[in-house]
Amino acid sequence: MDLTYLQTFREVALRQSFTRAAEELGYAQSSVTTQIQKVEKEYGVQLFERHGRGLRLTSAGEELFKIAGQILDLYQESKEKLNRQGGGTLLIGTIDSIAAYYLPPLIQQHRRSYADLSIRLYTDREDQILTKLKEGMVDIGLILEGTPTDPTLEWLTIREEPLVLITHPGHPLTAFEQVGLDQLQEMEWIMPEESCNYRMMLEKVLRTNGVMYRIGLELGNPEAIKRCVMAGSGISLLPQIVVEEEVRRGELIVLPFTHPDIRLDLQMVIHPKKWLSHSLKEWIDRLKSN
């Protein structure tokens, strides 16, 4: 069986769509359908089933997905060992803020070293990224976390990523030389979604210390949160990398607030049995030295 078929199968599984897989691979949708049918015929099983408007893997498909990743990794390893090339695909699982504000310059540096390398970012919640790592759906994870949460994976702290309390320049809290929990009583917050780990961290501190607060808006995108804060809607807690440009331009103010229980590290996570290609090894070294 042509290994291209396994690559197509993996792409459909990752994107849960024949159409999106075809767009990514540059194939006609009919070609993707034909290749999947050939894989199903080869193994004598059904690999996908309809789930609402999308697709999901059958139990047989889930097993093949794990094995296909190993086969394609082994194939890439053989190519690199024989040809010393740095092509292939680097799959990075991360969260929105890291994808948008931290990774772009590093990715451009890496592509200058590996012009033939395809880099794909998959953004999701921290827990879903860890699941994707264990299932072989991504090669490496980059998340914001206080301490390692899954001992079956390898963790490396890249650096502390400060969390900052922000507001617009006219907010009453900007008059304080130091903002403590007392000053946060009854404040209106713009919060990220409930599953966000630094929101959970913040709310735990507020509740533990009896600080009453109101949630004016709940948004799932850090860019949207920033714009609402700039428009005068309350205060918010975000990673420092997200707000650096707006703070530099004076559109947002970082309030003088710190708390020992509100901190996160940028963590690199990888499966202990993951084969490290030349490009992945260099990517890891680039993250360590940045």
C-alpha positions in Angstrom: 0.0 0.0 0.0 1.3 3.5 -0.9 2.4 5.4 2.2 0.6 8.4 0.7 -2.6 6.8 1.5 -1.7 6.6 5.2 -0.7 10.2 5.2 -4.1 11.1 3.7 -5.8 9.0 6.3 -3.9 10.7 9.0 -4.8 14.1 7.6 -8.5 13.3 7.4 -8.4 12.0 11.0 -6.7 15.1 12.3 -9.1 17.5 10.5 -12.2 15.3 10.9 -13.1 16.3 7.4 -12.5 15.0 3.8 -12.9 18.5 2.5 -10.4 20.2 4.8 -7.9 17.4 4.3 -8.2 17.7 0.6 -7.5 21.5 0.8 -4.5 20.9 3.0 -3.0 18.2 0.8 -3.9 20.0 -2.5 -6.0 17.0 -3.7 -9.4 16.9 -5.2 -11.9 15.7 -2.6 -12.7 12.7 -4.8 -9.0 11.7 -4.6 -9.1 11.8 -0.8 -12.2 9.7 -0.8 -10.7 7.1 -3.1 -7.5 6.8 -1.1 -9.5 6.3 2.1 -11.6 3.6 0.4 -8.4 1.8 -0.7 -7.1 1.8 2.9 -10.4 0.5 4.1 -10.3 -2.2 1.4 -6.7 -3.1 2.3 -7.6 -3.6 6.0 -11.1 -4.8 5.5 -12.6 -2.4 8.0 -14.5 0.9 8.2 -12.2 3.7 9.4 -14.6 6.6 9.7 -18.3 7.2 10.7 -20.4 10.3 10.4 -20.8 12.3 13.6 -23.2 15.2 13.1 -21.7 17.4 10.4 -18.3 15.9 10.8 -16.4 12.6 11.0 -15.0 10.6 13.8 -12.8 7.5 13.8 -14.2 4.1 14.4 -12.4 1.9 16.9 -10.5 0.3 14.0 -9.7 3.8 12.7 -8.3 4.8 16.2 -6.0 1.8 16.2 -4.8 2.5 12.7 -4.2 6.1 13.5 -1.7 5.2 16.2 0.1 2.7 14.0 0.0 5.0 11.0 1.8 7.7 13.0 4.5 5.2 13.9 4.9 4.0 10.3 5.1 7.6 8.9 7.6 8.5 11.7 9.7 5.5 10.8 9.6 6.4 7.1 10.7 9.9 7.9 13.5 8.7 10.1 14.7 6.4 7.4 14.7 9.3 4.9 16.7 11.5 7.2 19.2 8.9 8.1 19.8 8.1 4.5 19.7 11.5 3.0 20.3 13.8 6.1 17.4 15.9 5.0 15.3 18.1 7.2 11.9 17.8 5.4 8.7 16.3 6.7 6.2 17.9 9.0 6.4 19.3 12.5 3.1 19.2 14.4 3.0 21.6 17.3 0.1 21.6 19.8 -0.3 24.8 21.7 -2.8 27.4 23.0 -4.0 30.5 21.2 -1.8 33.1 23.0 1.4 31.2 22.4 0.5 30.5 18.8 -0.2 34.2 18.1 2.3 36.0 20.3 5.3 33.8 21.1 5.9 31.3 18.2 5.8 33.3 14.9 9.4 34.6 15.1 10.7 31.3 16.2 8.9 29.5 13.4 10.4 31.9 10.9 13.9 31.3 12.3 13.4 27.5 12.1 12.1 27.6 8.5 15.3 29.4 7.4 17.2 26.3 8.6 14.7 23.8 7.2 13.2 25.3 4.1 11.5 22.0 3.2 9.9 21.5 6.6 6.1 21.9 6.9 5.1 23.3 10.3 1.5 23.0 11.5 0.0 24.5 14.6 -2.9 22.9 16.3 -4.5 25.2 19.0 -6.6 23.7 21.8 -7.1 23.6 25.5 -4.1 22.4 27.6 -5.8 19.1 28.5 -6.6 18.4 24.9 -3.0 19.1 23.8 -1.7 16.5 26.3 -4.2 14.0 25.0 -3.0 14.7 21.4 0.6 14.2 22.5 -0.2 10.8 24.0 -2.1 9.7 20.9 0.6 10.9 18.6 -1.5 13.6 16.9 1.2 16.2 17.6 4.9 16.0 18.0 5.4 18.5 20.7 3.3 20.6 23.0 3.7 24.2 24.3 1.4 25.2 27.1 1.2 27.5 30.1 1.0 25.5 33.3 2.1 25.9 36.9 3.4 22.4 37.5 3.5 19.2 35.3 0.1 17.6 35.4 0.8 14.3 33.5 3.8 12.2 34.7 3.6 9.9 31.7 5.0 12.8 29.5 8.3 14.6 29.6 8.1 18.3 30.7 10.6 21.1 30.4 10.1 24.6 31.8 11.2 27.1 29.1 10.7 30.2 31.2 8.2 31.9 33.6 5.5 33.6 31.6 4.2 36.5 33.8 0.5 37.0 34.2 -0.5 40.7 34.3 -3.5 42.6 35.5 -4.6 45.0 32.8 -7.1 47.8 32.3 -7.6 50.9 30.2 -5.7 54.2 31.1 -8.8 55.9 32.6 -9.7 53.1 35.1 -9.8 54.1 38.8 -7.3 51.4 39.8 -4.6 53.2 37.8 -4.4 55.7 40.7 -3.0 53.2 43.1 0.8 52.7 43.6 0.1 49.1 44.6 -3.0 47.1 43.9 -3.9 44.4 46.4 -6.8 42.1 46.8 -8.7 44.7 48.8 -8.8 47.0 45.8 -10.3 44.3 43.6 -13.5 44.1 45.7 -16.6 44.4 43.4 -14.5 44.9 40.3 -15.9 44.0 36.9 -13.8 41.5 35.0 -13.5 40.4 31.5 -12.7 36.7 31.8 -11.4 34.1 29.4 -13.5 30.9 29.0 -14.1 28.8 32.1 -11.6 26.1 31.1 -8.7 28.6 31.0 -6.2 27.6 33.6 -5.2 31.1 34.6 -8.8 32.1 35.0 -9.3 29.1 37.4 -6.1 30.2 39.2 -7.4 33.8 39.6 -10.9 32.8 40.7 -9.5 30.4 43.3 -7.4 33.3 44.8 -10.4 35.7 44.8 -12.8 33.2 46.4 -10.2 32.0 49.0 -9.7 35.6 50.1 -13.4 36.6 50.1 -13.0 39.0 47.2 -16.4 39.6 45.5 -16.2 40.1 41.8 -18.5 40.5 38.8 -17.9 39.0 35.3 -19.0 41.5 32.8 -17.9 39.5 29.8 -16.6 36.0 29.1 -14.6 35.7 25.9 -12.6 32.8 24.4 -10.1 34.8 22.5 -7.3 37.0 24.1 -7.4 39.5 21.2 -11.1 40.1 21.9 -10.5 40.4 25.6 -7.8 43.1 25.0 -10.1 45.1 22.7 -12.9 45.1 25.2 -10.6 46.2 28.0 -9.3 49.0 25.8 -12.9 50.1 25.2 -13.3 50.6 28.9 -15.0 47.4 30.0 -13.3 46.5 33.3 -10.1 44.6 34.1 -8.6 41.3 33.0 -5.7 38.9 33.7 -3.7 37.8 30.6 -0.2 36.5 29.9 2.3 39.4 29.5 3.2 38.4 25.9 -0.4 39.0 24.8 -0.5 42.6 25.8 3.1 43.9 25.3 2.3 45.9 22.1 -0.7 47.6 23.5 1.1 48.5 26.8 4.0 49.9 24.8 1.5 52.1 22.8 -0.2 53.3 26.0 -3.5 51.7 25.0 -3.5 49.4 28.1 -2.1 49.8 31.6 -0.5 47.0 33.6 -1.6 47.4 37.2 0.9 47.0 40.0 -0.5 43.7 41.2 1.2 40.4 42.0 0.2 37.3 44.0 2.4 34.2 44.6 -0.5 31.8 43.7 -1.1 33.5 40.3 1.9 32.5 38.1 2.5 30.1 35.2 5.5 28.7 33.3 5.8 28.2 29.6 6.2 24.4 29.4 7.4 22.2 26.6 5.9 18.7 26.7 6.8 15.7 24.6 6.1 12.0 24.6 9.0 10.0 26.1 9.0 7.5 23.2 8.7 10.1 20.5 11.4 9.7 17.8 13.3 13.0 17.4 14.0 14.0 13.8 16.9 16.5 13.1 14.4 19.3 12.7 12.5 18.4 15.9 15.8 18.2 17.9 16.8 21.6 16.6 13.4 23.0 17.4 13.7 21.8 21.0 17.2 23.4 21.2 15.8 26.6 19.8 13.0 26.7 22.5 15.6 26.0 25.2 17.9 28.8 24.2 15.2 31.4 23.5 
